[in-house]
Amino acid sequence: MDERLVITWTVVLLTLGFCSAEEFQQQLIRQNPCILKQTCHECIQTPTCAWCAQPKFDGKRCFHINSNVLQKCEERYINNPDNEFSIVEARKLQKASRTSSSFSSSSSSSSGSFSSAGGATGIGHDAVQISPQKVALKLRINEAYRISLNYAQAEDYPVDLYYLMDLSKSMEDDKEKLSKLGNLLAESMQNITSNFRLGFGSFVDKVVMPYVSTVAKNLVEPCPRCEAPYGYQNVMSLSQDTHRFAGEVQKASVSGNLDAPEGGFDAIMQAIVCREQIGWRERARRLLVFSTDAGFHYAGDGKLGGIVKPNDGQCHLDSRGSYTHSSLLDYPSISQINLKVRQNSINMIFAVTAEQISVYERLKQHIEGSSAGTLSNDSANVVDLVKDQYNKISSSVEMRDTASSAVKVTYYSSCLDKSGQLKQTNKCDGLKVGTVVKFQAEIEVTACPPNRKHWHQTFQIYPVGINESLTVNVEMQCDCPCENPGNFGYVEKSFECHGAGTLKCGVCECDPFHFGRTCECDANNNRHGNDTSLVSGCRTNNETEVNCSGRGECNCGQCDCQQRINPDEKVYGTYCECDNFSCDRSGGALCGGHGICDCGNCKCNIGWSGESCDCHATNDTCIMDGSNEICSGRGVCECGQCKCFEEDNIRYSGKYCQKCPTCPGRCQEFKDCIQCLVYKTGPLTPEECAQNCTIKPILVKVAEASEEKDENVCAYYDEDDCRFAYVYTYDQSGKVIIRAQEERECPPQVYFMGIIMGVIGAIVLIGMALLLLWKLLTTINDRREFAKFEKERMIAKWDTAENPIYRQATSTFKNPTYMGKS
């Protein structure tokens, strides 16, 4: 915007009352962020701004590089530093070589991505897996610069594997199994790399109550057939004599302790930091296998045994390989373990039993480059577990850095999709030996550290678990040369400053006893409010009569800005044109609560952007878990939220645009196949079913859909009037997943013969019951009548002994002359 036009419109708008001075100043700031910068270092720390250090320059010294001010200022006075990049060291990707002949003979089988440089010299060299190795950058503040780097896993890369085992009593059977499988473990790893070394260490716990019984006899034999307890023992340093491993494991004795958790963190710390005693090589992939069936003690637990001194992260092994400070130092913390793992490029593999796997799954999230696998109860699967975990580690690469908080590093890569677009990611999977992966690291200096010594920083960009890195030397361009003594733009006691100040980049910096734009005012006579030459220093230009933007008083050519009632609110700037309270708000908070208000503009915290700092600066919130696509490939990420596409009358919705309410369903498409595959019914014959149905439904008790997972439920009735249901959805790759109800819901079967026979039987039973009831009633009635008759007979009034009218049917006569003689 032309400066004269700005001045003209300022006067017009203020005169007509269309806006206040404050509102217009905020509008100017949004259109041109350079306009209010008062020093050269403030100016060049603002992207797209340049500074004119020309003395007696009539105009804005800090200007946009595309404005016409560039033509008015002499080129030698313009400070507009560019970002500079140079490659200091860039050896090509290559595999290790002992001699030129051996390298040449083996290089024919490797990927063409590696260089065979140095083959003619006859001198061996180490593998190079990241290129370039060293770069230098000169960066302006808030101006990002991208550098490219390549990574490839070298063929036959050396591997050091140190097996750290819990030898408490409960692991006795595991020790026996490991001793038998030791040679198999070595052979399995040697099939991956010929340059392999193996070591072994064991641990129990601190020999202090309450971790270990300190009773005299228990200190000698804490359990039957047990040796004395100890903290950590380096049994076998890393060696190419892998056959020795099985013997050392077999000879190692188990011990015992009291509590359930073990002192594994002590052992891990010593196994990592004692590099010489363990034998870690500088150029090798370092694997630390941690095997246990119990939990772990961590920082603070030592207080239970009276140990209050924190772990110092140093090596404390004696000549026999025993940990000497077990009872003197507390257990390490998880953050200490993670720091040492990162510093020493260790790949931790937690081989633990099923009871403990959930604990170590959470632990691995806090330790860089670690993984966890389930160990069988007797460690029979240890060889396969180590091999599988190593393949997972070596088939992926994750870029990390050691940059300070003042430097922001963002990674981009298309991984294995050479023709694909770059996406924001620092990790690529599915790699093979020799596969070259290209990354772009976007480096941005977000702020100048207060200490000038920190304006030069060095940090590493490294693949996790690999002891190779890209060293980045960053020089932050935080000030201008003319602000430092020795430059022609730096003049002490300058005539331009009335001999009372230093001229820096065309601007006077007054001594403690003078002030004003050209140090024209002193402490004893600072009130010249009516002096035109001094009042002009309080106005943004010569065509306005408003002093200090109407928000302060003009004292000796300088503005004293007004004080606000709220002490947290400040008005500042050369012309009181700035404040820290008039920025945009979001959610009722100034700058959304994610930044600070500076001169009407929000300066957002790292990770936030937008005029009111209410937008996430990354696309992470627009990527669904398990997916690499932004908004499921159906929308764009704006302000940390997905804005879904609308194509051909198809509208997508959901937080990640994963839903499609207007898309036609596929229930009918899967119906026949579900019937024949799950229920052996439907119109398809078994032959047609096998030929046409390729889906593999998952059987469940009840088919129910989850709205959060965007699932679709389908239900039908078949020819048997039975209801069957299934749910279909899609995984992250777009593959359909179907869950079918394993049993149909059929109406109950009606048995007609049973009903008929039941009715007949009921009728017969009812008839018999009625007959019995009738018989019972008649019997009772007869007995009552008979009883009544007997009662009446007993109470009859006439004698029933003889009936005078009655005559016997026979007569009896006596012979008086008969004497009974014959």
C-alpha angles and dihedrals in degrees: 000000000000109000095221090051089051091051092048094050091045091058092044096049094044091047093050091043095235092138140358124255089250094054092048092049090053090051091051091051092053092049096044119016091186096064099085102041109119104186134047095242091050089050099050090045086065113079117246092013127120132188129227111212094181111134118243090015112171104211145040109322094200108058142159111268091235095053126102090249086085089069094049095052119072112248095236090060096050116106108198107139118198127217110260127203130185135170111230100179128011116165113177123252109270143151124249120276131193094194134356092254095051091046093050093049093052098039094075091073096047129089118282088236092083128082124232093202114152095032093123096052096068091226120123122231140193124256117271113211102163128047138225101031102194134020137169127219135188107195137183118222117275093004110117122214126193124217126187126228134175131215131191131166109240120232117253091008112182117261128200114194119188115187111209110190136189105232099187115133094268090062095056095107090046090056092052092050092047092052089055093046096043096099091044090053091052093047092048092053092043088059087061097044132003091210098071132145129187133201139175137211136167138203142185116171145286111304091234133102129290092025097051129019109254095196107131097244092044091053087061099038114005092178138006112296090002130134125226114290121257140173106235134341127192097215100174126011118218109291140164087228091093093165088070090062096076092050094050091050091049092050094048112104127219122235137185144238138184110239128057101243118074134216094254095134091061089053094046092051093050094044090054104041098038091076097159096045093047092041102232111178122227095230106040141091104258118213121188110190111199113197123188145130096214142062126261141247117235139184112319097027089093090072088074088067095040094260108135103156109105120238109269097206091235132128115263106172122136126216090278093053096252123142105246100188098053093116094035104053130050122242115278120257124242090251090053091052091048092050093051092044089053095044093049098038094237123169107213118207114190108205102186138154124265092259091061103033094097091056093050092044087062092043094055090059088067098045116071117240095002129136137187134216136181115254120205117243092262097031091247091143096049095112095052091042094054092044093049093047091048091051090051091050096046095044093061136053127203121189119216134167142205096222119147125243090267091063123063119201121191123183130216131183143152089213111199094349098092094181095041127103122265115262130190105263139121096200134069126183136194095051125161132199109289096014108139116216120193121213132184117209114202108206121195130174104219099185141001111249114239091237111075090212089067092060086090112059136169124202138164132239107203142168109246112259095013121105093220128091148168110248113214119197108199124193111192114216096217101148142022126257090237089064091065129073116262096041120111089237092059111082123167118215089005122194087229087062094048089253090288101098148025121266108227119180090335094310126104120238104196128214119248092270099052138052141172133092091292096021088259094144129071131199095255098052111030103137112093100133094150096045105109094209090055098039091056088066088066095056128081091225142353095261099064128076095197112110121212092355088289091288103094149018127270112235117177095332095315132096123241102201121220122259120241125225089236106066091210091062114082134188112202145148134099090285096025085255095136135070139166100228109056099074124118117281131217124193089358092299126112108254087357090286089283101095147014129266113241119176094331095313127099115236102203127215119247110288096028134088142164133088090287097030091245096126127087109238092215133059094231093106089056095055118087118226110272093018133099096198124099110238089350088290090289102096148010129263112242121175092345093306132097119250104198126220126241112211129172092345089308113125123194124206143169132088091291098027086253095133128079111189093175096049116108115255125243099215095113091047093061098035101093094042093050090051095052098037099045107023102022090232137104135074096302121093119224090257093050090046093054091046101045106028113077098158120107110210122203113231117229135171095240126015106221128160126227116217092203091058093046095240126167123218122209126190131180141164119235133209090280089058088247121144119229127180139189139175127220131192139150133254125223092276092053096254114146118245120197127193113192128193106248096216128046119230103236128178114252115272117248117223106204097184089052091052092048094047089045091054092048092047090048091052092049092047092047090050093050090047090052091049092049089048091050091048091049093050094048092048091051090048093049092051092050091052093048091050090050090051093051091049092052092048093053093054095049112135101216126076115256095191097095135011111209091203094051119100127194118239091234133047128215124207129186125219109219093198095056112104101178095260125130 
